[in-house]
Amino acid sequence: MSYNNYIERALCPSSGSAPSGEETGLIMSKAQTPSQIKAEMSLRKHVLLKACLEALNQIPNQPLKDGFFSSTDALAAQLSQFLKESR
């Protein structure tokens, strides 16, 4: 399975197509224990951050005027490092 398919299925597990409305898969599942909810939220955050990194890597490097990072490449590098450390 390609990385894009992985992200798509993680965000929209019911159809595998582009997420829309309530099909985003980002809506919490039915009532669970607090530890299961925490684990689910952590996984969803990780998937969204990976999707953001993928998007950043597909655009040309551009300077960022306001913020903590000088460019989109610098932001992508820090996001990549964060994802590696949070495994």
C-alpha positions as CSV (number, residue, x, y, z in Angstrom):
1,M,0.0,0.0,0.0
2,S,1.4,3.4,-0.9
3,Y,1.9,6.1,1.7
4,N,-0.9,8.2,0.3
5,N,-3.3,5.2,0.4
6,Y,-2.2,4.7,4.1
7,I,-3.1,8.3,4.9
8,E,-6.3,8.2,3.0
9,R,-7.5,5.0,4.7
10,A,-6.4,6.3,8.1
11,L,-8.4,9.5,7.6
12,C,-11.4,7.8,5.9
13,P,-11.4,4.1,6.8
14,S,-14.9,3.4,5.5
15,S,-14.4,4.1,1.8
16,G,-10.7,4.7,1.1
17,S,-11.7,7.7,-0.9
18,A,-11.0,11.4,-0.2
19,P,-12.5,12.3,3.2
20,S,-15.5,14.6,3.4
21,G,-18.0,15.6,6.1
22,E,-18.4,13.0,8.8
23,E,-16.4,10.4,6.8
24,T,-13.1,12.0,7.7
25,G,-12.4,9.3,10.3
26,L,-11.2,12.0,12.6
27,I,-14.5,11.8,14.6
28,M,-13.9,9.8,17.7
29,S,-15.2,6.3,17.7
30,K,-17.9,5.1,20.1
31,A,-17.3,5.4,23.9
32,Q,-14.1,3.7,25.0
33,T,-11.9,3.7,28.1
34,P,-9.9,6.8,28.7
35,S,-6.6,5.0,27.8
36,Q,-8.1,3.8,24.5
37,I,-9.3,7.3,23.7
38,K,-5.8,8.7,24.5
39,A,-4.2,6.1,22.2
40,E,-6.6,6.8,19.4
41,M,-6.0,10.5,19.6
42,S,-2.3,10.0,19.6
43,L,-2.5,7.8,16.5
44,R,-4.7,10.3,14.7
45,K,-2.4,13.2,15.6
46,H,0.6,11.2,14.2
47,V,-1.3,10.4,11.0
48,L,-2.2,14.1,10.5
49,L,1.3,15.2,11.1
50,K,2.6,12.7,8.6
51,A,0.1,14.0,6.1
52,C,1.3,17.5,6.7
53,L,4.9,16.5,6.2
54,E,4.0,14.8,3.0
55,A,2.3,17.9,1.8
56,L,5.2,20.1,2.8
57,N,7.6,17.8,0.9
58,Q,5.5,18.2,-2.3
59,I,5.7,21.9,-2.5
60,P,8.8,23.9,-3.5
61,N,10.8,25.4,-0.7
62,Q,9.5,28.9,0.2
63,P,10.6,31.4,2.8
64,L,8.2,31.8,5.7
65,K,7.7,35.4,6.9
66,D,6.1,34.9,10.3
67,G,6.8,32.1,12.6
68,F,9.5,30.0,14.1
69,F,10.9,28.5,10.9
70,S,12.8,30.3,8.1
71,S,11.4,28.2,5.2
72,T,9.0,25.3,4.4
73,D,12.1,23.0,4.2
74,A,13.1,24.0,7.7
75,L,9.6,23.3,9.0
76,A,9.5,19.9,7.2
77,A,12.9,19.0,8.7
78,Q,11.7,19.8,12.2
79,L,8.4,18.0,11.7
80,S,10.2,14.9,10.3
81,Q,12.5,14.9,13.4
82,F,9.6,15.3,15.7
83,L,7.8,12.3,14.1
84,K,11.0,10.1,14.4
85,E,11.4,11.0,18.1
86,S,7.7,10.4,18.9
87,R,7.6,6.8,17.7
